[in-house]
Each structure stands twice: as C-alpha cells, then as structure tokens.
Amino acid sequence: MPKMKTKSSVKKRFRLTASGKVKMGQAGKRHGMRKRSNKMIRDARGMTIMHPSDAKKVKTYYFHV
C-alpha cells in the first residue's frame, strides 16, 4: 500500500500540543465584527483546543496516529 499523503490544508491550520491535543485558531473572527460583542471578540483571541472527537479526524489527515 502507498503511504497516505499529508493534507496540506491541515498542516497549515492545526498544531499538536506536547500532550497530543490539537490546537486550532478560534472560529468566527474573519468578518462581521460589528455585530459581535466586544466580549466575544476578546474571548476569541489566540488558539483553542479542539474537541477530541474532531481531533481524531484531523490526526488521521496529518499526524497519522
């Protein structure tokens, strides 16, 4: 069987933490900031940890776990 290719989009969007969790950017900050509350904009800064059920799918695309 040939090796599974890495999905380039996954490589750019996600990172692994030292404990094996998947880090991702916060959703909902691309456009439409006027309708969002200041609290939502503040809370959505930086990175967040992906839910384990979604992370399992991402890991098959990139990390081959």
C-alpha positions as CSV (number, residue, x, y, z in Angstrom):
1,M,0.0,0.0,0.0
2,P,1.3,3.5,-0.8
3,K,1.7,6.0,2.1
4,M,-1.1,8.4,2.8
5,K,-0.3,11.9,1.7
6,T,-0.4,14.7,4.2
7,K,-3.3,17.1,3.7
8,S,-1.7,20.5,3.1
9,S,-4.6,22.5,4.4
10,V,-4.5,20.6,7.7
11,K,-0.7,21.2,8.0
12,K,-1.3,24.9,7.8
13,R,-4.3,25.2,10.2
14,F,-3.5,22.9,13.1
15,R,-0.7,22.2,15.5
16,L,-0.2,19.5,18.2
17,T,0.4,20.2,21.8
18,A,3.0,18.3,23.8
19,S,0.3,16.1,25.3
20,G,-1.1,15.2,21.8
21,K,-4.1,17.6,21.7
22,V,-4.9,19.6,18.6
23,K,-4.6,23.4,18.7
24,M,-6.6,25.5,16.3
25,G,-7.5,29.1,15.7
26,Q,-10.7,30.5,17.1
27,A,-13.7,30.5,14.8
28,G,-15.8,33.5,14.0
29,K,-13.2,36.2,13.6
30,R,-12.9,36.6,9.8
31,H,-15.5,39.3,9.2
32,G,-18.7,40.8,10.7
33,M,-17.0,42.1,13.8
34,R,-19.6,45.0,14.2
35,K,-22.3,42.5,15.1
36,R,-20.2,40.6,17.6
37,S,-19.9,41.8,21.2
38,N,-16.6,43.1,22.5
39,K,-16.5,40.2,25.0
40,M,-16.8,37.7,22.1
41,I,-14.0,39.3,20.2
42,R,-11.8,39.3,23.3
43,D,-12.6,35.7,24.1
44,A,-11.9,34.5,20.6
45,R,-8.2,35.7,20.5
46,G,-5.4,33.3,20.1
47,M,-5.7,29.5,19.8
48,T,-8.0,26.9,21.4
49,I,-8.0,23.2,21.9
50,M,-10.1,21.1,19.5
51,H,-12.8,18.7,20.8
52,P,-11.4,15.2,21.0
53,S,-13.9,13.7,18.6
54,D,-13.0,16.3,15.9
55,A,-9.3,16.0,16.7
56,K,-9.3,12.3,15.9
57,K,-10.3,13.1,12.3
58,V,-7.7,15.8,12.0
59,K,-5.0,13.5,13.3
60,T,-5.8,10.9,10.5
61,Y,-5.2,13.6,7.9
62,Y,-1.9,14.9,9.1
63,F,-0.3,13.2,12.1
64,H,-1.0,9.6,11.1
65,V,-1.8,8.5,14.6
